[in-house]
Amino acid sequence: MTELAIQNSSEIEAIEQRLALMQERIDYAEARRWTNYITLDPLRLVQNVLGGGDVQRDRIAIADLEIQAADLVRRREAVAEALAREVVALVLAYERLDRELALLASQLETQQLQQAVMESAYRTGQSDTVTMLRIWQRTEEIVAKASERQIAQAQTQQELEQITDSATR
């Protein structure tokens, strides 16, 4: 899932495009660097041969482009790491909610059995109304909790699908 999220990230795609453009600019600058040696001005020619002048300016520009490219690579890695953390957090949340739902289902089953027994006792006059109201309320609370967890789990699943789906492009 993490790899899918990284592949479908529009931010990483934009960084990749900028990196490609940066590499083209570096290649272009390196390819035309030798043209600085071809000049009719003898002073500029001497400066270029000795490593100053236009040659030095081009070397500094290429180094600057390489630094910018390295910054883009670091940014790409930071975005990928953030996406990986987000995917892991969502998967863990989904699994936690799944466990909570299983526990609530078990609690509901036990509560429903207890409610059936208490209703039988209530009908025969062996229980009072206050006790039955508490039993019914407890059953409704468990059902409400389970419903909340199902909604939260569905939301978590949607978030995971958004991150890993190509619709984010």
BAFI-3210 file (N, C-alpha, C; in Angstrom, 3 decimals, decimal comma, padded with zeros to 6 digits):
// residues 169
n [1|2|3|4|5|6|7|8|9|10|11|12|13|14|15|16|17|18|19|20|21|22|23|24|25|26|27|28|29|30|31|32|33|34|35|36|37|38|39|40|41|42|43|44|45|46|47|48|49|50|51|52|53|54|55|56|57|58|59|60|61|62|63|64|65|66|67|68|69|70|71|72|73|74|75|76|77|78|79|80|81|82|83|84|85|86|87|88|89|90|91|92|93|94|95|96|97|98|99|100|101|102|103|104|105|106|107|108|109|110|111|112|113|114|115|116|117|118|119|120|121|122|123|124|125|126|127|128|129|130|131|132|133|134|135|136|137|138|139|140|141|142|143|144|145|146|147|148|149|150|151|152|153|154|155|156|157|158|159|160|161|162|163|164|165|166|167|168|169]
n.u [000,811|001,939|003,878|002,212|000,845|002,947|003,677|001,417|001,337|000,789|002,417|004,967|005,265|005,380|007,768|009,525|009,321|010,413|012,991|013,864|013,829|015,734|018,000|018,258|018,925|021,373|022,870|022,815|024,201|026,701|027,399|027,754|029,815|032,436|032,404|033,082|035,779|036,253|036,818|037,300|038,402|041,332|041,887|039,660|039,951|042,345|041,522|039,554|041,044|042,654|040,804|039,001|036,619|034,184|034,129|034,403|032,060|030,143|030,741|030,069|027,349|026,498|027,129|025,374|022,941|023,153|023,050|020,451|019,099|019,777|018,437|015,826|015,712|015,957|013,577|011,718|012,170|011,403|008,672|007,840|008,429|006,687|004,236|004,427|004,414|001,845|000,228|000,854|-000,078|-002,819|-003,472|-002,922|-004,824|-007,154|-006,980|-007,044|-009,621|-011,022|-010,469|-011,711|-014,355|-014,828|-014,620|-016,756|-018,864|-018,815|-019,383|-021,927|-023,334|-023,216|-024,547|-027,068|-027,921|-028,015|-029,968|-032,180|-032,579|-033,134|-035,434|-037,239|-037,350|-038,429|-040,966|-042,166|-042,296|-040,102|-038,208|-037,439|-038,630|-036,695|-034,245|-034,547|-034,664|-032,053|-030,656|-031,655|-030,754|-027,984|-027,601|-028,320|-026,303|-024,026|-024,626|-024,651|-021,954|-020,705|-021,697|-020,559|-017,848|-017,844|-018,425|-016,174|-014,216|-014,929|-014,440|-011,683|-010,887|-011,690|-009,943|-007,501|-007,919|-008,049|-005,452|-003,964|-005,110|-005,275|-006,782|-005,987|-004,307]
n.v [-001,185|001,198|001,646|001,934|004,253|006,072|005,897|007,000|009,586|012,948|015,047|013,901|013,173|015,696|016,605|014,772|015,528|018,094|017,384|016,019|018,103|019,740|018,114|018,093|020,767|020,864|019,067|020,469|022,817|021,742|020,683|022,923|024,203|024,226|026,129|028,560|028,815|029,617|032,532|035,868|037,814|038,371|038,693|037,584|034,989|034,161|034,339|032,361|030,073|029,915|029,285|031,124|033,778|033,336|030,548|029,853|031,019|029,437|026,925|027,394|027,880|025,359|023,822|024,997|024,238|021,472|021,355|022,280|020,169|018,095|018,991|018,708|015,929|015,225|016,356|014,803|012,311|012,936|013,434|010,915|009,418|010,592|009,897|007,118|006,854|007,831|005,944|003,612|004,390|004,631|002,006|000,652|001,897|001,017|-001,765|-001,769|-000,773|-002,859|-004,948|-003,865|-003,857|-006,618|-007,315|-005,803|-007,054|-009,540|-008,735|-007,711|-009,987|-011,469|-009,646|-009,614|-012,214|-012,116|-010,166|-011,500|-013,492|-011,906|-010,611|-012,710|-013,272|-010,862|-010,863|-012,860|-011,698|-011,681|-009,712|-006,185|-003,061|-001,019|-002,397|-003,767|-001,600|-000,636|-002,835|-002,854|-000,345|-000,670|-002,573|-001,035|000,898|-000,610|-001,377|001,165|001,943|000,005|000,723|003,281|002,559|001,081|003,092|004,733|002,935|002,618|005,211|005,348|003,399|004,652|006,842|005,505|004,414|006,775|007,739|005,710|005,472|006,306|008,503|010,678|012,124]
n.w [000,000|000,748|-001,234|-003,421|-002,716|-002,795|-005,488|-006,670|-005,819|-006,337|-005,624|-005,410|-008,053|-009,275|-008,163|-009,304|-011,989|-011,850|-011,085|-013,362|-015,235|-014,041|-014,285|-017,056|-017,464|-016,146|-017,714|-020,148|-019,459|-018,821|-021,287|-022,896|-021,715|-022,645|-024,637|-023,598|-023,809|-026,318|-027,519|-028,660|-027,190|-025,601|-022,861|-021,529|-022,474|-021,221|-018,554|-018,551|-019,166|-016,939|-015,044|-014,143|-014,678|-017,244|-017,300|-014,625|-013,633|-014,947|-013,826|-011,170|-011,500|-012,391|-010,142|-008,343|-009,499|-009,118|-006,346|-005,916|-007,134|-005,400|-003,129|-004,023|-004,252|-001,554|-000,642|-002,014|-000,822|001,783|001,439|000,559|002,839|004,685|003,530|003,784|006,582|007,097|005,780|007,239|009,772|009,230|008,471|010,852|012,496|011,242|011,699|014,513|014,957|013,811|015,611|017,878|017,000|016,805|019,502|020,539|019,221|020,448|023,081|022,669|021,943|024,336|025,997|024,793|025,309|028,102|028,326|027,220|029,143|031,395|030,517|030,455|033,166|034,008|032,852|034,291|036,687|038,376|038,317|038,366|036,877|036,686|036,623|034,202|032,432|032,659|031,560|028,910|028,112|028,285|026,262|024,015|024,152|023,569|020,949|019,754|020,131|018,548|016,062|015,776|015,648|013,276|011,434|011,774|010,942|008,262|007,349|007,744|005,935|003,557|003,553|003,264|000,720|-000,763|-000,521|-001,737|-004,206|-007,667|-008,136|-006,741|-008,222]
ca.u [000,000|002,820|004,457|001,141|000,608|004,081|003,573|000,279|001,402|000,971|003,550|006,198|005,332|005,848|009,188|010,234|009,375|011,388|014,315|014,205|014,143|016,999|019,065|018,427|019,650|022,763|023,496|022,989|025,274|027,973|027,697|028,191|030,867|033,663|032,293|033,692|037,177|036,292|036,534|038,284|038,967|042,450|041,789|038,671|040,534|043,301|040,739|038,885|042,052|043,131|039,723|038,165|035,749|032,966|034,226|034,106|030,641|029,393|030,949|029,263|025,945|026,263|027,139|024,119|021,882|023,301|022,551|018,995|018,642|019,899|017,324|014,610|015,767|015,626|012,142|010,996|012,290|010,595|007,264|007,624|008,428|005,433|003,170|004,577|003,929|000,397|-000,370|001,008|-000,993|-004,192|-003,634|-003,004|-006,126|-008,163|-006,884|-007,514|-011,080|-011,503|-010,433|-012,750|-015,644|-014,954|-014,887|-018,120|-019,790|-018,852|-020,089|-023,333|-023,920|-023,384|-025,574|-028,367|-028,295|-028,406|-031,233|-033,237|-032,825|-033,757|-036,796|-038,045|-037,559|-039,277|-042,326|-042,709|-042,363|-038,931|-037,296|-038,166|-038,546|-035,429|-033,210|-034,758|-034,282|-030,589|-030,249|-031,951|-029,873|-026,638|-027,622|-028,320|-024,980|-023,100|-024,975|-024,203|-020,491|-020,349|-022,014|-019,517|-016,601|-018,019|-018,302|-014,762|-013,465|-015,233|-013,717|-010,266|-010,735|-011,775|-008,692|-006,490|-008,196|-007,681|-003,994|-003,398|-005,814|-004,737|-007,672|-005,339|-003,480]
ca.v [000,000|002,362|001,856|002,425|005,651|006,852|005,932|007,812|010,907|014,038|015,859|013,212|013,268|017,053|016,654|014,004|016,356|019,151|016,761|015,746|019,401|020,174|017,321|018,591|022,040|020,543|018,488|021,545|023,694|021,029|020,502|024,179|024,794|024,397|027,283|029,726|028,904|030,199|033,966|036,713|038,693|037,646|038,738|036,569|033,675|033,853|034,092|031,070|029,011|029,839|028,836|032,238|034,328|032,646|029,139|029,786|031,329|028,248|025,874|027,762|027,677|023,908|023,382|025,466|023,349|020,175|021,526|022,330|018,805|017,327|019,430|018,067|014,507|015,162|016,650|013,622|011,296|013,365|013,217|009,464|008,969|011,066|009,034|005,795|006,953|008,001|004,658|002,708|004,835|004,298|000,543|000,297|002,354|000,111|-003,035|-001,524|-000,696|-004,211|-005,676|-003,304|-004,342|-008,022|-007,313|-005,304|-008,093|-010,527|-008,121|-007,605|-011,325|-011,758|-008,748|-010,050|-013,408|-011,651|-009,458|-012,494|-014,122|-010,910|-010,366|-013,847|-013,045|-009,681|-011,273|-013,706|-010,896|-011,886|-008,580|-004,910|-002,249|-000,277|-003,333|-004,014|-000,386|-000,642|-003,883|-002,383|000,781|-001,233|-003,179|000,063|001,524|-001,480|-001,253|002,495|001,895|-000,792|001,540|004,310|001,925|000,741|004,345|005,124|002,000|002,959|006,450|004,997|002,694|005,650|007,596|004,629|004,339|008,059|007,844|004,720|005,491|007,256|009,662|011,801|012,826]
ca.w [000,000|000,823|-002,561|-004,274|-002,337|-003,290|-006,953|-007,090|-005,203|-007,303|-005,177|-005,812|-009,514|-009,583|-007,802|-010,336|-013,200|-011,601|-011,106|-014,763|-015,829|-013,452|-014,888|-018,424|-017,382|-015,787|-018,913|-021,125|-018,985|-018,951|-022,704|-023,505|-020,886|-023,435|-025,526|-022,955|-024,201|-027,654|-027,444|-029,343|-026,176|-024,981|-021,395|-021,141|-022,776|-020,157|-017,343|-018,688|-019,105|-015,558|-014,177|-013,701|-015,708|-017,643|-016,911|-013,187|-013,486|-015,356|-012,822|-009,997|-011,868|-012,414|-008,742|-007,770|-010,008|-008,462|-004,970|-006,011|-007,430|-004,158|-002,269|-004,536|-003,880|-000,129|-000,501|-002,493|000,221|002,936|001,082|000,547|004,235|005,296|003,001|004,398|007,967|007,079|005,414|008,384|010,826|008,831|008,534|012,274|012,988|010,694|012,426|015,878|014,886|013,526|016,879|018,732|016,497|017,197|020,938|020,729|018,761|021,520|024,195|022,289|022,020|025,762|026,508|024,274|026,072|029,426|028,169|027,032|030,449|032,262|030,028|030,936|034,608|034,136|032,498|035,373|037,908|039,224|038,138|038,362|035,665|036,691|036,170|032,766|031,702|032,618|030,620|027,552|027,829|028,050|024,928|023,041|024,194|022,840|019,522|019,323|020,039|017,376|014,891|015,696|015,199|011,859|010,682|011,836|010,111|006,866|007,056|007,640|004,666|002,492|003,561|002,659|-000,712|-001,353|-000,581|-002,649|-005,482|-008,639|-008,203|-006,069|-009,209]
c.u [000,859|003,413|003,424|000,845|001,719|004,022|002,492|000,286|001,670|002,157|004,875|006,363|005,845|007,338|010,019|010,375|010,398|012,811|014,771|014,596|015,484|018,167|019,320|019,225|021,111|023,501|023,778|024,153|026,637|028,373|028,215|029,312|032,134|033,605|032,886|035,163|037,334|035,861|037,632|038,974|040,086|042,394|040,808|039,213|041,495|042,552|040,079|039,873|042,535|042,027|038,851|037,191|034,500|032,970|033,868|032,613|029,784|029,554|030,127|027,783|025,598|026,221|025,853|022,954|021,946|022,814|021,028|018,414|018,716|018,794|016,014|014,566|015,422|014,137|011,306|011,020|011,445|009,107|006,946|007,565|007,138|004,253|003,228|004,060|002,411|-000,308|-000,293|000,037|-002,437|-004,446|-003,754|-004,345|-007,240|-008,164|-007,367|-009,044|-011,693|-011,534|-011,518|-014,135|-015,874|-015,282|-016,314|-019,164|-019,934|-019,629|-021,586|-024,029|-024,187|-024,514|-026,963|-028,851|-028,763|-029,756|-032,392|-033,597|-033,569|-035,190|-037,728|-038,366|-038,512|-040,743|-042,983|-042,728|-041,175|-037,912|-038,105|-037,877|-037,211|-034,294|-033,336|-034,363|-032,761|-030,071|-030,476|-031,020|-028,454|-026,563|-027,544|-026,966|-023,963|-023,363|-024,481|-022,678|-020,052|-020,605|-020,969|-018,214|-016,682|-017,862|-016,840|-013,913|-013,702|-014,510|-012,230|-009,994|-010,792|-010,498|-007,564|-006,679|-007,823|-006,174|-003,419|-004,034|-005,215|-005,636|-007,044|-004,481|-004,167]
c.v [001,256|002,674|002,420|003,892|006,547|006,982|006,894|009,222|011,976|014,914|015,209|013,270|014,647|017,196|015,913|014,817|017,484|018,602|016,501|017,050|019,917|019,413|017,753|019,899|021,817|019,999|019,559|022,451|023,026|020,878|021,793|024,857|025,072|025,629|028,542|029,882|029,545|031,665|034,728|037,672|037,942|037,634|037,682|035,165|033,263|033,548|032,711|029,911|028,827|029,500|029,949|032,624|033,505|031,173|028,977|030,048|030,108|027,103|026,153|027,536|026,189|023,366|023,799|024,589|021,975|020,234|021,557|020,940|017,935|017,706|018,796|016,578|014,352|015,414|015,457|012,523|011,654|013,136|011,726|008,917|009,378|010,216|007,646|005,804|007,053|006,687|003,688|003,088|004,466|002,796|000,090|000,721|001,429|-001,219|-002,894|-001,485|-002,063|-005,057|-005,175|-003,775|-005,802|-008,125|-006,845|-006,322|-009,177|-009,989|-008,035|-008,960|-011,716|-010,914|-009,182|-011,319|-013,016|-010,937|-010,430|-013,170|-013,148|-010,587|-011,489|-013,668|-011,869|-010,030|-012,109|-012,975|-011,060|-010,747|-007,293|-004,116|-001,501|-001,166|-003,581|-002,791|-000,281|-001,659|-003,409|-001,224|000,285|-001,867|-002,095|000,772|000,696|-001,383|000,090|002,537|001,131|000,005|002,641|003,735|001,546|001,981|004,797|004,224|002,295|004,240|006,189|004,292|003,677|006,484|006,782|004,546|005,639|008,176|006,910|004,740|006,550|008,473|010,874|012,602|014,023]
c.w [000,000|-000,541|-003,526|-003,985|-002,873|-004,808|-007,416|-006,506|-006,265|-006,906|-005,581|-007,325|-009,936|-009,266|-008,846|-011,623|-013,034|-011,609|-012,537|-015,466|-015,324|-014,083|-016,332|-018,420|-017,030|-016,997|-019,960|-020,725|-019,119|-020,414|-023,339|-022,709|-021,700|-024,341|-024,902|-023,324|-025,574|-027,539|-028,162|-028,372|-025,457|-023,454|-020,887|-021,387|-021,676|-018,861|-017,399|-018,567|-017,668|-014,563|-013,649|-014,789|-015,963|-017,244|-015,440|-012,940|-013,858|-014,356|-011,568|-010,290|-011,880|-010,988|-008,046|-008,226|-009,342|-007,015|-004,972|-006,293|-006,176|-003,176|-002,711|-004,181|-002,403|000,100|-000,932|-001,432|001,446|002,663|001,102|001,974|004,944|004,813|003,634|005,838|008,014|006,744|006,587|009,498|010,488|008,887|009,988|012,877|012,503|011,458|013,874|015,908|014,602|014,800|017,832|018,295|016,882|018,692|021,218|020,270|019,827|022,728|023,906|022,380|023,478|026,351|026,035|024,988|027,476|029,369|028,000|028,358|031,365|031,818|030,471|032,419|034,829|033,849|033,600|036,710|038,824|039,109|038,099|037,078|035,571|036,181|034,672|031,938|031,591|031,604|029,178|027,146|027,516|026,668|023,850|023,003|023,413|021,343|018,975|019,172|018,801|016,099|014,693|015,163|013,725|010,985|010,641|010,951|008,627|006,451|006,881|006,319|003,496|002,405|002,931|001,151|-001,411|-001,516|-001,642|-004,029|-006,394|-008,792|-007,528|-007,035|-009,755]
res [m|t|e|l|a|i|q|n|s|s|e|i|e|a|i|e|q|r|l|a|l|m|q|e|r|i|d|y|a|e|a|r|r|w|t|n|y|i|t|l|d|p|l|r|l|v|q|n|v|l|g|g|g|d|v|q|r|d|r|i|a|i|a|d|l|e|i|q|a|a|d|l|v|r|r|r|e|a|v|a|e|a|l|a|r|e|v|v|a|l|v|l|a|y|e|r|l|d|r|e|l|a|l|l|a|s|q|l|e|t|q|q|l|q|q|a|v|m|e|s|a|y|r|t|g|q|s|d|t|v|t|m|l|r|i|w|q|r|t|e|e|i|v|a|k|a|s|e|r|q|i|a|q|a|q|t|q|q|e|l|e|q|i|t|d|s|a|t|r]
***
